[in-house]
Amino acid sequence: MSFFKRLKETISTKTESVTNKFKEGLAKTRDVFVERVEDLFSRRKKIDEDFYEELEEILIGADVGVNTVLKLIDDLRSEVRKRKIENPGELQPILSEMLIALLKASEQAELKMAENGLTVILFVGVNGVGKTTTIGKMAHRLKSQGKKVLLAAGDTFRAGAIEQLEEWGRRVGVDVIKQQAGSDPAAVMYDALQAAKSRGVDVLLCDTAGRLQNKVNLMEELNKIYRVIRREVPEAPHEVLLVLDATTGQNAMTQAKLFDEKSGLTGLVLTKLDGTAKGGIVVAIRQELKLPVKFVGLGEKMDDLQPFDSDQFVHALFSKWIAESDKDQEQAES
């Protein structure tokens, strides 16, 4: 069975509404990246150095990441030699399959939840990446799964951050534990943990300050929050999720490296994927940071925060190629 047919069958077992969200959310990347690859494959009649160089440029332009691109091109060269491929069009399924393999590498999209009692999820990231919105959407998602959720307003420094989280709490129907603006974030976490325990909450979602990642005091503050959580719930936090804005491209990689050094990240949430043509950043992050992308933001609606799924991601990017592959197969069979 061809790769595209296998991928199509895998997708057919998944919810159509989710498949559509990935397709719509990745429209900008698909329009720019895939069209450029298609143009290259149809324009070039043979696979030579010029072909590889142009493909390399397209992949780097989609923010797939230089190191990852160099590895991809090397792997493609090997396949071309091994299979004696001469027509660039034959590389479409091979490139798609390689991207899935890169994204799948020990994929762990599921949130780690406590076996019993309270699950604590800590959200970190710089201002402006959509952290508070992500927490609100996550609260909605968990609540719709029947979980009792509580929010902790630990970003006590950014003007309006507490009010923004409260607004999300109202929208979703979830309580928010807060203190005055400018108060100690670790004290807010302590209050929230006590409230979560006494109310029999399933999941506590914790917002944190997002000043520039190179500020020492912010990292010390995160460490203090971490210690308070550990003291109250020894196995927590169960997840430390870094929220990144996909539209910032390679700058997101720099943020991720700095936060990972300081706060022991367990996964990433990539927001605003629908707002960029550089969706390849998902591949770069997955490969270069060895951290799972747990969720992606595919739009502005409440349910547009979706667990990351490599099959859906590649299917959404290459849906046109899949349709063409089906047509070719039908013609071959008739």
N, C-alpha and C positions, 0 to 999 in steps of 0.2 A: 504494500500500500504506500502511495506517495506521501511525503511529509505533509503537504498542504491538506491532503484528504484526512490524514490522522489528526491534524490540528483542528480541522473543521468538525470532526466527530467528537473531539474532546470538548470543544466549545458548545456543541449541541446538547451536552448533558448539563450545561450551566444555565442560570436564569437569563432569559432574553433581555430583561430590563437592565441587568448588570452589563451584559455584552454591549448594549446600546450606549450605556454610560461611558464605557471605555472608548467606543468608537467616536462618540461626540467629543469626549474630553481630549482625545489625541488628534483631533481633526487638523489642528495647525501643524503639528509635527508631521503628520501624514502628508499634508499638502506640500510641505517644503522638502522634507527629507526623502520620502518615497518617490515623489515626482522627479527629483534630481537623480536618484539612483536609476529609476526607470529610463530616464532620458539617456543616461550614460550607457546602460545596457543595450538600448536600441541603436544608439548612435555609433558606438564602437563595434566594429565587426570582428575584432579579435582581442584576445586577452594578452596584453603586453604591458610593459613598464608604464606607459602613459595611462593605460586603463587603471592599473593599481594605484597610481599616484592620484588620479582624479577621485577614485573611490575613497581613498584615504582622506582627501580634503573634505568630501561630503560628510563622512562620518565624524570628523573632528568638528565640522561646522554644526553638527547636530548635538554637540557636547558629549559625545560618547566617551571622550577622554583619550589623550594621546597614547598612554601606555596600553589601554584596552584596544585602541584602533590598531596599533602596531602588531599586537598579538593576533587580532582578527585577520589582518592582511596576511600575516605569516601562515595562519591556519588555512586561509583560502588558497594561497599558493600551493600548499601541500596537497590539498584536495584536487586542485586543477591538475597537478602533476600525476597524482595517484590514479585519478579517473580519466586522465587524458582528455579533459574538457577543452573545447576550442571556442564554443559559442557562449558569449557573456550571459545570454538569457538563461542558460542552464544553471547559473549561479544563484538565481532568485531563491529557490527553496533551501539551498545550502547556507546562504547568508542568514535567512530567517531561522533556520535550525540552530546555527551557531549563536545567534542572539538569545534564543530561548535557553540554550545551555549555559550561557554566561549569567543570565538572570536567575536561573533555577538554582545555581550552586548553593546547596544547603538552604533552600528557601524555608523561612520560618515566619510566615505571615501571621499566624495565629497569635493573639495576645496571650501572654503567660498569666494565668489566673491562679489565685491561691486555691489549694485543694479544699481547705475549710476556712471559714471566716472571711476576714477583710482582705481585698486586693487593693494595693496602692499603686497608682500609675503617676509617675512624675513627668511633666512636660517641660522641656528646656528649649531655648532658642532665642535668637536676637529679636529685638522689636521689629514689627512690620512684616513678619513672615506668615502671620495668620494663626498664631499659637492659640489665642483665646477662642477664635472661631472654631478651630480644630477640636478644642476641649468641649465646646458646646455641641458640635456635631457628634462627637464620640459619646457624650452623655445621652443624646437622643438615640443613638444606635444601641447602646447598652440597655437603656430603659425599655426600648421596644423589644428587647430580648427577655424582658421580665425581671431585670436586675434592679435592685434599689441602689441609686447612685447619689453621691454627695460631691460637691465641688469645693475646693479650697482656693481662696483668692490670695495666693502667695506673691503676686506681682503688686507689691505695695508702693512702688516707686513711680511707675509710668502714670501720668495724668489720665484719668478715665478708665484705667485697666479694671479696677474693682467694679465700677458701674457697668462696664462692658460684659464682664462675666455674670453679673447679676441679671442683666438683660437676657443673656442666654439661658440662665437658670429659670427665669420667668417663662421664656418661650418654650423650654423643654419640660418645665414642671419639676425642677430639681432644686433643692435648697443649696445655698452658698454660705460657707463659713468665712467671715471676713473680720478685719479690724480697721482701725483708722488708716487713711493713706499715710505712708511714711513709717508705719510701725514695723517691727521686726518680723520678717517673713517666717522665721523658724517658730516664733510664737503662734503665728496663724496656723502653721502646720500642726503644732501641738494641740491647739483647740480643735482643729478639724479631725484629728485622729481620735481625740476623746469623744467628740460628737458622733463620729462614725461607729465607734465601738458601742456607745450607749444606745444608739438608734438601730443597731443591727444592720448596718449598711453593707452591701455586697462589694461595691467599688467606690474608692475615693480617687477623684481626678484632681491633681494638684497643679495649679498654674505657678510659674516662677517668674522672677524679673528677667528682662531680656536686654539689658544694656550691652554695649559692645563686648564681644567675646574675649577681647584681650585685656579687659579690666580685671585686675587681680581681685578686687573686693567682691565682684560678682561671683567669681569662682569660689572664693572663700565662703560666701553666703550659701552657695549651692551645697558645699561640703557640710555646712552647719545644718541645713535642712535635712540632708541625707542622714546625718547622725541622729537627729531628733526622730526621724521616721524609724530608723533601725532600733533605737532604744524602745520605742513604743510597740513596734511590730517587727520582731527580729529578722524575719525572712523578707521584709519589704525594703525598698520598693521592688515590686515584681517586674515592673518595666520602667526604664528611663528612656523616654522617646524624644528624640531631637526633631523639632519641626523646622523644615527647610522650605524656602520659596524656590520652586523649580525655575522661575523666570530669571533668577540670579545666576544660573548656570554654574560655571566653575567656582565662583565665589562661595557657593553652597558647600563645595568640597572643603574649602579652607575652614569654614565654620565647623563642619562636622569633625575635622581632625582635632581642632582645639577643644571642642566640647567633650570629645571622646576621651582625651587625655585627662580631663578634670572630673568628669562625672560618670564614667563607666557606662556608656550608652548600651542599650540592648536592641535598639531599632530606630528606624527613621520614619517620619511622616513627611511626604513630599506634597506640598500644597501648590495650587495654581498651575497644575500641569496643563489645564485647558487653556491657559493664557500664554503659552510659549510654543515656539516651533522647535525648541531644543529639548524634546522629551528624551533624547539619548542620555541625558544626565542620570537617568535611572540606571542605565547600564554601567556608567562610569562609577557611580556611588557603590553599586552592588559589588563591582569587581575590585575597586581600589581600596575601599574601606572595609570590605568583608563584613558589612553590617546589613541585616535584612531590612528591606523597605517594607514596613508593615502595612501602611495605608497610603493612599494617594488621593489628593483632592482633584476631582474631575469637573467641578462646577460650583455654583454658589448655593444650590438648594440644600436643604437639611440632610438629604440622604445621598449627597454627591461625594461624601467621604467613603471610599470603598477599600476593603482589604486588597492589597496588591496581589495580582495574579499574573504570572509571566505569560501563560498561554493567552489570556485575554489581551494582554499588552501587545504581544506580537501579532495576534489575530487582528486587533484593531488597526495596527500600523499597515499590515500587508493584506487587508481584506480584498483589495482590487486584484492582487496577484492570485489569491485563492480562487476568486470568481473566474479569472482567466484560465487557471489550471483546470477548473471544472469544465469550462467550455471546450478546452483542448481535448479533455478525456472523452467528453460526449461525442465530439467529432470523430475521434479515433475509433470509438465503439460503433458508430453508425455506418 
